[in-house]
Amino acid sequence: MTDGPDEEAAALWGGRFERGMAPAMVPLNLSLDVDRALWRHDIVGSRAWARALGGAGVLTAQEVSALEVGLYAVENRLARDGVGDAPDEDIHSLVERLLTEEAGEVALKLHTGRSRNDQVATDLRLWVRDAGGELGAAVTGLMRALVTLASTGVEIVMPGYTHLQQGQPIRAAHWALGHLWPLLRDRRRIEAAVASAGVLPLGSGAVAGCPFPIDRQALAADLGFSAITENSLDAISDRDFLAELLFAGALLGVHLSRLAEDLVLFSSIEFGFVRLDDGYSTGSSLMPQKRNPDVAELTRGKTGRLVGNLMSLLTLLKGLPTGYNRDLQEDKSLAFDTVDTLLLVLPALAGAVQTARFRPDRIQGALDTQLMATDLADYLVRKGVPFRRAHEAVGRVVKAAEDQGCGLPDLSIDDYRAIHPDFDDDVHDVFDWTRSADSRATPGGTSKSAVETQLEGARAAVQPA
Ligand code: ARG
């Protein structure tokens, strides 16, 4: 055996082998570059495992304390020096090797009754707890930014779109808050994934359970898990909690992408509803006038990998035979990438939203009087006309205005009367953007009071717990 990874492998499981690993196999086998992110979780789990072995009478109190002290020393070392270019196969073997350096012979007892199969499943669940917390906080940051932007848009009436065609007037705050509620659901989905991860697999061994009388309930409590897994086979192969986190991340990405798309459109010259701050815009190396919404485009572009990571994980899990399979090693790069991507995107997008400004002049200028068509129909309904007939009559009003090349308010009262006798002199009162918005006063609507209530709810949702 030479120095390097194959020597490490020999230390882990080399007893039955005559020859070291083939050179072409070595890099494929290594996972340290990815799973180094789990080093803290691996140490925390190992300390708890040492205590559990002590509780089971497998280790003496002295041995437990030597292992714990050694693992603290390993923790300090890794915190100080990092993993660097250590030659070990994975984070578990690295921690064990360093522990041997720190604690000596007793380190060789730590892996009693444990397998890397239940170990890595435990590490990952501990990681999900941390990552989920960070993600949730980052989502809250974006929600706060949307609250800030929304609070500047309560008095601004803008076109509300369906099919990207002007539909009905809405308050700009209503638009901004329309992007907040999906994020609240995303946050709940992240929390649910963290709760799913809160079931302890440690004590499941490689496949069949642990032959030493470990108190798994106490171990779960020690590590902050709320329950223990019921079946060792399921425990070592279950990655549902990761799939749940990656789904939450993918759907969050879809929501971010839609917000991003609105920002791209609304910051264009054609719309001009929103101005992104200089700090979140970029210029062109060629076209001096350019002010590009890269923050939004990059956000939109990152969604592909978030969806892709979920698809990759589901495909990875599909069709595996019962128990641990090495395929599962591929789960980590997907999960880490989703979380890293979101932790990159969310603060930047939050900053862009926080510093974005509505442009009331441009918004006002974009309002087309056809946005009032539904209000006109509702006007007739209030006079007792059945809605379907009112809809038909207003359709003819719109056509008449188009034929005359004018807006709806520019048609004469005679034109209106010719179309429907229930149109009266007061029909022109309909053409008030704010009144139109305020007529939609049911909860969830775009009236000033409904939006203010909504804003209060949104503020409550972003309060620190
Ligand atoms: N690196 C492995 C993983 O990430 C750890 C478990 C390895 N177990 C084994 N029996 N080879 O899944």
Residues whose N, C-alpha, C, O or C-beta is under 5 A from the ligand:
A	BS01	LIG	S31 D90 R116 N117 V120 L328 Q329
